[in-house]
Amino acid sequence: MSEETTVDASPSTAARRLEWLVGASARAPLPDDEIRQRLAPALLDAIGGPEGLNAALAGVGRLAVREILTSRPDNAQAAVRGRAADYLVTVGVDGAGLIDDVRLTPDEPSPTSWTDIDGRLARLGVRVSFAAAEIGPDGRCRIRHGLDADTQRPIGSAFKLYVLGALGQAVAEGRASWDEELAIRDDWKSLPGGVLQNRPAGTTLTLGEYADHMISISDNTATDHLIHLLGRDAVQRQTALFGHRQPDANTPFLTTKAFFQLKVDPARARPFLATSGEERAVALKELERLPLPDVRETWPRPFRIDEIEWFASPADICHAFAGLLRLDQPEIHHALSRNDDGLNLDASRFPTVWYKGGSEPGVVTLSYQARTADGRALATSLMVSDPATSIDTADVTVKGQAIIRSVLRLLATPQ
């Protein structure tokens, strides 16, 4: 490939949009109006609005074009140099010239065998757990391939699958309804990600809308409102109902506000970790009554990721997906299928895709459930963590998704 070059914007609208996107990687955060002028509304909604795009650009870091590979009016692809590796960027545009598809993939051949996949997994980090499974008609997970699939790891925001499950369970039992309205409360607000922390107290949303925000853009304020509404005990029970093998690892269940209080202030973390049982539950409530900490950026290095976090194994996450499938509620499907974080599977082969990820310094989690065209439910969960060194989240995400695409293709192939 050639040395770094400048995109020739003349051949196609898609090439001009690709040029803008590569340039934007060095300028984030971008103004909202600049983003809205270039991204199609459906794509922008799926990635969490301008805030979501700016977060993604910040995670990827500055990109530099190495070579233009294709340039058609509706589609362009370039080889780019990233912060940690080389990638392919593909941009698609709609009839109005707005970006309606963006893909970032490693600039290397896709793995084609389980042996190749294991090698790729091993290179992602110091601690890697993975499960590739099929969820049978009986609702049980059958692990087809795994790497420490039963090993418990910190999972970041993937814990929100259990909050969604507790909401679905409450609806199934008649204790809640998806169209029930709940007002935003200042004392239940948390820090980003998300947008609901910016809404004034008293603003009402339905529980379905809270669920959509919680899952599709990992909104922490939406999550904490649902935990408080449902009750911490109900969410803890849901981990057991979904077949989590060590549900006590998440007792008492953290809200995101309490998580941030502990992460940003070691002076609070030490006494909290010294407690147990009922004392810890009381300490958690005291933390939730404190004002939100001032966090302009995340803590730079991993901090007690094996003590202050939410925990599950890849096999546990498969069981959670199976439990959500058993609840069989359209609102659950809607929340989980709004954003695939750029996995971009072939829709003719995988018409339905669920996604939930999670991250903090030292932790990256990617979990998917994909329904094949012939109705089979496939699940994958990748967990990468390092208690001592920060992980390049964007690099692990892009490489992890490349592995997951190949895994799902292998799982979908008849045995």
C-alpha positions in Angstrom: 0.0 0.0 0.0 1.1 3.6 -0.6 2.2 6.1 2.0 -0.4 8.3 3.6 -2.4 10.2 1.1 -5.4 12.5 0.8 -8.8 11.3 -0.2 -9.7 12.6 -3.7 -13.2 13.9 -3.0 -14.2 14.2 -6.6 -15.1 10.6 -7.6 -18.1 10.1 -5.3 -20.3 11.5 -2.6 -19.3 8.5 -0.5 -15.6 9.4 -0.9 -16.3 12.9 0.3 -18.1 11.6 3.4 -15.3 9.2 4.0 -12.8 12.1 3.8 -14.9 14.0 6.3 -15.1 11.1 8.7 -11.3 10.5 8.7 -10.7 14.2 9.3 -13.3 14.2 12.0 -11.3 11.5 13.9 -8.7 14.2 14.7 -11.3 16.9 15.7 -13.7 15.3 18.0 -15.9 16.3 19.7 -17.7 17.8 16.7 -20.6 20.2 16.9 -24.1 18.6 16.7 -25.1 20.5 13.6 -22.0 19.3 11.7 -22.8 15.7 12.5 -26.5 16.0 11.7 -25.7 17.5 8.3 -23.7 14.3 7.3 -25.3 11.3 9.1 -28.6 9.8 8.2 -31.2 10.1 11.1 -31.6 6.3 11.4 -27.8 5.7 11.8 -27.5 8.7 14.1 -30.3 7.3 16.3 -28.8 3.9 16.4 -25.4 5.1 17.6 -26.8 7.3 20.3 -27.0 10.7 18.5 -24.1 13.2 18.2 -22.9 12.2 21.6 -22.6 8.6 20.5 -20.6 9.5 17.4 -18.2 11.8 19.4 -17.6 9.0 21.9 -16.9 6.6 19.1 -14.5 9.0 17.4 -12.7 9.6 20.7 -12.3 5.9 21.2 -10.9 5.3 17.8 -8.5 8.2 17.9 -6.9 9.9 14.9 -7.0 8.0 11.6 -4.8 8.6 8.5 -5.6 7.3 5.0 -3.1 5.0 3.5 -4.9 4.0 0.3 -8.3 4.4 -1.4 -9.6 1.0 -2.3 -13.0 1.7 -3.8 -14.9 4.9 -4.7 -18.4 4.6 -5.9 -21.2 7.2 -5.6 -22.9 5.2 -2.8 -19.9 3.4 -1.2 -16.2 4.1 -0.6 -13.5 2.1 1.3 -10.0 3.2 2.4 -7.1 1.5 4.2 -6.2 3.6 7.2 -3.6 3.7 9.9 -5.0 3.9 13.4 -3.5 4.4 16.8 -2.6 0.8 17.3 -3.2 -1.0 14.0 -4.3 -0.7 10.4 -7.9 -0.9 9.5 -10.4 -0.7 6.6 -13.0 2.0 6.8 -16.1 1.6 4.6 -18.7 4.3 4.3 -22.1 4.0 2.6 -24.4 6.9 1.8 -28.2 7.1 1.0 -29.9 8.9 -1.8 -29.6 12.2 -0.1 -25.8 11.8 0.3 -26.0 11.2 4.1 -23.9 8.5 5.7 -26.1 5.5 6.5 -23.4 2.9 7.1 -20.0 2.9 8.6 -17.7 -0.1 9.1 -14.3 -0.3 10.7 -12.6 -3.6 10.4 -9.0 -4.9 10.8 -6.9 -4.8 7.7 -6.2 -8.5 7.8 -7.8 -11.7 6.6 -10.8 -12.9 8.6 -10.2 -16.1 10.7 -11.7 -19.2 9.1 -11.3 -21.9 11.7 -11.6 -22.4 15.4 -7.8 -22.8 15.6 -7.4 -19.4 13.9 -10.0 -17.9 16.2 -8.3 -19.1 19.3 -5.0 -17.5 18.1 -6.7 -14.2 17.5 -8.4 -14.3 20.9 -5.2 -15.0 22.7 -3.7 -11.8 21.2 -6.5 -9.5 22.4 -5.2 -9.2 26.0 -3.8 -10.8 29.1 -7.1 -12.2 30.3 -9.6 -13.3 27.6 -12.7 -15.4 28.1 -15.0 -16.3 25.2 -18.1 -18.5 24.5 -19.7 -19.4 21.2 -23.0 -21.1 21.7 -26.4 -22.1 20.3 -29.6 -21.5 22.3 -31.8 -24.5 21.6 -35.6 -24.6 21.3 -35.6 -25.7 25.0 -34.0 -22.4 25.9 -30.7 -24.0 27.0 -27.2 -22.8 25.9 -25.0 -25.4 24.2 -21.4 -24.1 24.1 -20.0 -25.0 20.8 -16.6 -23.4 21.4 -15.1 -21.7 24.4 -12.0 -20.2 26.0 -12.4 -20.1 29.8 -16.1 -19.8 29.1 -17.1 -20.4 32.7 -14.5 -18.0 34.2 -16.1 -15.1 35.9 -14.9 -11.7 34.6 -15.8 -8.0 35.1 -18.4 -7.2 32.5 -19.0 -3.4 32.6 -22.4 -2.3 31.2 -23.3 -5.8 30.1 -24.9 -6.1 33.6 -27.7 -4.1 32.1 -29.0 -7.3 30.5 -30.0 -8.4 34.0 -31.8 -5.0 34.6 -33.7 -5.5 31.3 -34.5 -9.0 32.4 -35.8 -7.8 35.8 -38.1 -5.3 34.0 -39.3 -8.0 31.6 -40.0 -10.3 34.6 -41.9 -7.6 36.4 -44.1 -7.0 33.2 -44.7 -10.8 32.9 -45.8 -10.9 36.5 -48.1 -7.9 36.2 -46.0 -5.7 38.5 -45.1 -3.2 35.7 -46.0 -2.3 32.2 -43.8 -1.1 29.3 -46.0 2.0 28.7 -46.0 2.9 32.4 -44.5 6.4 32.9 -41.7 7.3 35.3 -40.4 10.8 36.0 -36.7 11.6 36.0 -35.4 12.4 39.5 -32.3 14.4 40.2 -31.3 12.1 43.0 -31.4 9.1 40.6 -29.3 10.7 38.0 -25.9 9.3 37.1 -22.9 10.2 34.9 -22.6 9.6 31.1 -22.7 7.5 29.0 -26.1 8.4 28.0 -28.2 11.6 27.7 -31.0 11.4 30.3 -28.8 13.0 33.0 -29.3 16.2 30.9 -33.1 16.1 31.1 -34.8 18.2 33.8 -36.2 16.5 36.8 -39.9 15.7 36.2 -39.5 14.8 32.6 -41.5 11.6 32.0 -40.6 8.6 29.9 -42.2 5.2 29.6 -40.4 2.2 31.0 -39.9 1.0 27.4 -38.1 4.3 26.6 -35.9 3.9 29.7 -35.1 0.4 28.5 -34.2 1.6 25.0 -31.9 4.2 26.4 -30.3 1.8 28.8 -29.5 -0.8 26.1 -29.0 1.1 22.9 -26.8 3.9 24.2 -25.9 2.4 27.6 -27.6 5.3 29.4 -26.5 5.1 33.1 -29.3 7.4 34.3 -31.9 5.3 32.6 -30.3 2.2 34.2 -30.4 3.6 37.8 -34.0 4.8 37.4 -35.0 1.2 36.5 -32.9 -0.3 39.4 -34.5 2.0 41.9 -38.0 1.4 40.5 -37.7 -2.4 40.4 -35.7 -2.7 43.5 -32.1 -3.9 43.9 -33.3 -7.3 45.2 -35.3 -7.9 42.1 -32.3 -7.3 39.8 -30.2 -9.6 42.0 -32.9 -12.3 41.8 -32.9 -12.0 38.1 -29.3 -13.0 37.8 -30.2 -16.3 39.5 -33.3 -16.7 37.5 -31.2 -16.4 34.3 -28.9 -19.1 35.5 -25.9 -17.1 36.6 -23.6 -19.6 38.3 -22.3 -17.2 41.0 -25.1 -14.6 41.6 -23.7 -13.6 45.0 -20.8 -12.0 43.2 -23.2 -9.1 42.4 -24.6 -8.7 45.9 -25.5 -6.0 46.8 -26.1 -4.9 43.2 -24.4 -1.7 42.3 -26.1 1.2 40.7 -23.9 3.1 38.2 -23.9 6.1 40.5 -22.4 4.1 43.4 -19.9 2.6 40.9 -18.7 6.0 39.9 -18.5 7.1 43.6 -16.2 4.2 44.4 -14.1 4.4 41.2 -13.2 8.1 41.4 -12.5 8.2 45.2 -10.2 5.5 46.6 -10.9 6.9 50.1 -14.5 5.7 49.7 -13.5 2.4 48.0 -11.3 1.1 50.8 -13.9 1.2 53.7 -16.6 0.0 51.3 -14.6 -3.1 50.4 -13.8 -3.7 54.0 -17.6 -4.3 54.7 -19.8 -7.2 53.8 -23.4 -8.3 54.0 -25.9 -5.9 55.4 -23.2 -3.3 56.2 -22.2 -3.1 52.6 -25.8 -2.7 51.5 -26.2 0.2 54.0 -22.9 1.8 52.7 -24.2 1.5 49.2 -27.3 3.5 50.0 -25.2 6.2 51.6 -23.0 6.4 48.5 -26.2 6.9 46.4 -27.3 9.8 48.5 -24.1 11.7 47.8 -23.9 14.4 45.1 -22.5 13.0 41.8 -18.7 13.2 41.6 -17.0 15.6 39.1 -15.7 13.3 36.5 -14.7 15.0 33.2 -12.6 12.0 32.1 -12.5 8.4 33.2 -9.8 7.3 35.6 -6.7 6.6 33.4 -5.8 3.2 34.7 -7.7 0.1 35.8 -8.9 0.5 39.4 -10.0 -2.6 41.4 -11.7 -4.1 38.4 -12.0 -7.5 40.2 -13.6 -5.9 43.3 -15.7 -2.9 42.1 -17.6 -4.1 39.1 -20.4 -6.4 37.9 -19.4 -10.0 37.2 -20.4 -12.9 35.0 -18.8 -15.5 32.7 -19.4 -15.8 28.9 -21.5 -18.8 29.6 -23.6 -16.7 32.1 -24.2 -14.1 29.4 -25.4 -16.8 27.0 -27.9 -17.9 29.7 -29.0 -14.3 30.1 -29.7 -14.0 26.4 -31.6 -17.3 26.6 -33.7 -15.9 29.5 -34.5 -12.8 27.6 -35.6 -14.9 24.7 -37.9 -16.9 27.0 -39.6 -13.7 28.2 -40.5 -13.2 24.6 -41.5 -9.5 24.8 -41.3 -7.2 21.7 -40.0 -4.4 23.9 -37.0 -6.5 24.9 -36.3 -7.2 21.3 -36.6 -3.6 20.3 -34.2 -2.4 23.0 -31.5 -5.0 22.2 -31.7 -4.7 18.4 -31.5 -0.9 18.0 -27.7 -0.8 18.0 -25.2 -3.5 17.0 -22.2 -1.3 17.6 -21.0 -1.7 14.0 -21.0 -5.5 13.8 -22.8 -5.2 10.4 -23.8 -8.8 9.8 -25.4 -9.8 6.5 -29.1 -9.2 7.2 -30.2 -11.9 4.7 -28.3 -14.4 6.8 -28.8 -12.9 10.3 -32.0 -10.9 10.2 -32.1 -10.3 14.0 -29.1 -9.2 16.1 -29.0 -8.3 19.8 -26.0 -6.5 21.3 -24.8 -5.3 24.7 -21.2 -4.3 25.4 -19.4 -2.8 28.3 -16.1 -1.1 29.1 -14.1 0.8 31.7 -10.3 1.2 31.9 -9.0 -2.4 31.9 -12.3 -4.0 30.8 -13.9 -4.6 27.4 -17.0 -6.8 26.9 -18.8 -7.6 23.6 -21.9 -9.9 23.7 -24.2 -10.7 20.8 -27.2 -12.9 20.1 -28.0 -13.4 16.4 -31.0 -15.2 14.9 -30.3 -16.9 11.6 -32.7 -16.9 8.6 -33.8 -20.4 9.5 -34.6 -19.4 13.1 -31.6 -20.6 15.1 -30.4 -18.5 18.0 -26.7 -18.1 18.3 -24.8 -16.3 21.1 -21.3 -15.1 21.6 -19.7 -13.3 24.5 -16.1 -11.9 24.6 -14.6 -10.6 27.8 -11.1 -9.0 27.8 -9.7 -7.6 31.0 -6.4 -6.5 32.5 -6.2 -5.4 36.2 -2.9 -3.5 35.7 -2.8 -1.9 32.3 -5.4 0.1 30.3 -6.8 -1.6 27.2 -7.1 0.1 23.9 -10.9 -0.2 23.8 -11.3 0.7 20.2 -8.7 -1.7 18.9 -10.0 -4.6 21.0 -13.5 -3.8 19.9 -12.7 -3.8 16.2 -10.6 -6.9 16.4 -13.1 -8.6 18.7 -16.0 -7.9 16.3 -14.0 -9.3 13.4 -13.6 -12.5 15.4 -17.3 -12.5 16.3 -18.4 -12.2 12.7 -16.3 -15.2 11.8 -17.6 -17.1 14.8 -21.2 -16.5 13.9 -20.6 -17.7 10.4 -19.0 -20.9 11.7 -21.9 -21.4 14.1 -24.4 -20.9 11.4 -22.8 -23.5 9.2 -24.6 -26.8 9.5 -22.6 -29.4 11.3 
